[in-house]
Amino acid sequence: MKVRCRVPATGEVDLDELLTSLRAAPPGQPFADDVVELCHQFATRLMTHPVARVHPELMTLGFFMRKSELARGKRELEAAARADVVVVPAGLVVHFPPANVDTIFMYSWLLSVLAGNVNLVRLSSRPSPVVDHLCALLDEVLGKSHHAEARARVAMIQYGHDDAITAALSAHAAVRVIWGGDATVATLRRAPLPPHGRDLTFADRWSLMALHADAVTALDADGLVALAEQLANDLFWFDQAACSSPRLCLWIGTGAKVAAVRDRLWAAVAAVADRRGHRPEVGLRAARELFVHQAVLDGPVVARTDVGPALTVLRVDRLDGLSRAHPGGGLLFEAVAPSLASLDRWIERRDQTLTHFGFERHELVALAQRLAGRGLDRLVPVGQALQLARFWDGYDLLGQLTRNIHIPI
């Protein structure tokens, strides 16, 4: 069986030979100095490249890989260490990232390589200039002679839908990381893992935001623009296709206060989109329009506001009966509630991220405690919806990608 190897950039390779090479690669150690330096060099090259100015999500990835961020992650891991436990890599980690969020494969690889693992990443065959740029840049950095060991521990490959290849990869995986939704998880799980292997899965999720009307009202002109910039990052990157992209805005406050501020805020968000030149593709806008008409017929929609080509807001008079179906492409449901407690009955297990503005930490902690794991794995400030972190979907990703060897004192 043949696959195309993008990193290292060796072209078409024999799969059995590639797997043999990866199994023979020397394991690393969590947050080894050479890997931290590799990531730092990659981040530096990425953030200074002109492409990052065109694709701001690349700048976010670069910040995530800065040496200061990696040092913080190492300190956190060391702070949780026990004297009777040695933390070691899990082994060969096989990643199946999604095709609709171009940078996820790098985050997935990064957390795993920091854990010391050998990594095999299956890239989508769908054309992507962002993926091409990231692969070329990583291959360039790995080509330095002092990164030879790190280079031996990674392969990023492409192949079509081939169950035999997927089965061969899975048969050697200590951990299989599956992104992309329920259908992808179900399909890939048909390929058996070794008896000791385990899956780390990221199924279909749904996300929302909560804005406190009083806090938004209190903003001056500059503050409103700053908030709009952060909301635009959450709403428009990846055309709302990411699992953590907000699809509902829940205003907390009275109807009168919300009515006095909502139009100002959405106009500011639309202005950001216009300034950035963001405009959904024709196909996405058509799908959004079709979805809107269906939602008006089937759901609790009471008003529609089109805020330029990038954003359509559908106001609903209640959360009950609101479907979690969503087309992406700049559609936002909007509701008003007296407090965050209005979410207690409505939140489901599939609900992942709540971005927030204007709330005290104790209010957010109380919401999480009331939900008690029934939904919401992330409660992060507005503007951070798409910033992948060590803790994601309720997992401690570094914990999932390492093993704990118990040696009693």
Protein Blocks (a to p, Z undefined) as FASTA:
>chain_A
ZZddfbdcebjadfklmmmmmmmpccddehifklmmmmmmmmmmmmmpmklmmmmmlmmm
mmmmpmklmmmmmmmmmmmpcfkbccddfbjadddddfklmklmmmmmmmmmmnopacdd
dddfbdcfklmmmmmmmmmmmmpmklmmmmmmgccddddddfklmmmmmmmpfbdcdehi
jklmmmmmmpccdfkbccdddddddddddddfklmmmpcfklmmmmmmmmmmmmmggnlm
afklcfbdcdeddfklmmmmmmmmmmmmmmmmmmnopacdfklmmmmmmmmmmmmmmmcc
fbdcdebjkbccdddfbfghpafbdeejoiacddddfbfklmmmmpcfklmbdcdehiaf
klmmmmmmmnnopgojbdcdehilmmccfbeghiafklmmpccddddZZ
